[in-house]
Amino acid sequence: MDAAYTGGSVAVVKTVIALTEKGLEKIDDIVCHFFRYIHLLKTDGPHEWFWKELGLINDIRIQQSDKTYSVTKISSLATKLLVS
């Protein structure tokens, strides 16, 4: 889910699911599983293992990121902040 807005008792969530041609052939099953997962989140809440796994994935991304790119990106952002 890439964006959410909550106002009062209304919540809007935008979800983007990219599918291959094979995935498009099973669109009904995929939509059904998506809404089952939403129901699971509503009834059971998010599971702790998910957040731990997501944290591990982010740690791996950081460890494997190109440090040269990171320095270049930081330098670029710092320059933009100085100009602002």
C-alpha positions in Angstrom: 0.0 0.0 0.0 1.6 3.2 -1.0 -0.6 5.9 0.4 -3.3 6.3 3.1 -5.6 9.1 4.4 -7.6 8.9 7.5 -10.2 11.5 8.3 -12.8 10.9 11.0 -14.2 7.4 10.4 -13.2 7.2 6.8 -9.9 5.7 5.5 -8.8 5.5 1.9 -5.9 3.3 0.9 -4.3 3.1 -2.6 -2.9 -0.2 -3.6 -0.9 -1.0 -6.7 -0.4 -4.6 -7.8 1.7 -5.2 -10.8 0.9 -8.5 -12.6 2.6 -10.5 -15.3 0.5 -12.0 -18.1 0.2 -15.2 -16.1 -0.9 -13.1 -13.1 -3.6 -11.4 -15.2 -5.0 -14.8 -16.0 -5.6 -15.3 -12.3 -6.8 -11.8 -11.5 -10.0 -13.1 -9.7 -7.9 -15.3 -7.4 -5.5 -12.5 -6.7 -8.2 -10.1 -5.8 -9.9 -12.7 -3.6 -6.6 -13.3 -1.7 -6.0 -9.6 -1.3 -9.3 -9.0 0.4 -8.8 -12.1 2.5 -5.6 -10.6 3.7 -7.3 -7.3 4.5 -9.9 -9.2 6.5 -7.1 -11.1 8.3 -5.5 -7.7 9.2 -8.8 -6.4 10.5 -9.5 -9.4 12.7 -6.0 -10.5 13.9 -4.0 -7.3 13.4 -0.5 -7.2 11.9 1.8 -10.0 13.0 5.1 -9.2 14.7 7.1 -11.6 12.5 6.1 -9.5 9.4 7.7 -6.3 10.9 10.8 -8.2 12.0 11.2 -9.7 8.5 10.6 -6.3 6.9 13.3 -4.8 9.1 15.8 -7.6 8.1 15.1 -6.9 4.4 15.8 -3.2 4.9 19.0 -4.0 6.8 20.2 -6.1 3.9 19.3 -3.4 1.4 21.3 -0.9 3.4 24.3 -3.3 3.7 24.2 -4.0 -0.1 23.6 -0.4 -1.3 26.3 1.3 -3.3 28.2 3.5 -0.9 29.4 5.8 -3.7 25.8 6.4 -4.8 24.8 7.2 -1.2 27.6 9.8 -0.8 26.7 11.3 -4.2 23.0 11.4 -3.2 23.7 13.0 0.2 25.9 15.6 -1.4 23.2 16.5 -3.9 20.6 16.8 -1.2 22.8 18.9 1.0 23.5 21.3 -2.0 19.7 21.6 -2.6 19.1 22.4 1.1 21.7 25.1 1.0 20.1 26.7 -2.1 16.6 26.7 -0.6 
